[in-house]
Amino acid sequence: MAVTSSINLILTKLARAEIVGVSAHTLAIALDRAMHDEISFKTLSERQLAIVLLERASYPKSPAEMNLFLSVNNTLSATLLPFDQIDDVHATQYMRWSAAFLNDPDPNVQKNVRILIRWLVANRQVAIAADQTSLDNMRRTAEDPASVWRSSAYIVLALGTCGSMEDYDRVIFHAEKVIEHDRDNIEMVAEALYRLYPPALINAVQYFLDTTDPYSKQFTAGLHLVTKVAEIEELGFWRTYYEDMDKIIARLAEVAEDLPAVERIVDAMDKNLALASASADDEG
């Protein structure tokens, strides 16, 4: 059934009405459901058609509906993903389905699914981590040679924040892709690496220092990774990885005089190492 201009007008009005749970994304699902129900749009008034759509507007209940939800040209945002309408059951299903869309040929779908994954990790991390099978498709995507580097940050986010130590190699592999190609997302990746396993963050920093010219724009953009380490306040981390961090500080110190941002990072790391050493002495 063709979508007429009058139907599009009603969809636009409803999307702009600021009704919780009603957006261009959920209305795309509502329209599809109405078509499946063989609703005769021609016999309905504008008010009746609006009611038909509102009754059917909700979040995806199948991978096919997820495709409709993500394919809308409008960009997803947190305000369009209300916490009380996407519960733990939805979250594990959505994480399971979302992996299939990370490498979708439609850039708009890729953009929207990344936003969805970020929301799921931020708001439903406990539920997803408790159901490790919800991440199996993400693991397969991580191991797919055809995966695009633009997906790497979100693979690291999902598996690093919600996965297990079995995901370590997958996470490190894609973190290195982010360091090489997608430094705008390094800060997000750094947090996920630390949550998975602190040495994963240390390894990523070492890889960053090994592969990046310190006087390049890429180095400046990637400093979020090193900054994340400098901001770690847990003294146990600095005591445990004292030697690794001492070597990283020495490498950064070589360029600190020329780069004020690096100098500040080195000062913060030196302070943390000193506090860790002092606390170890006190305990001894």
Beta strands, then each sheet from edge to edge (+ up, - down):
end
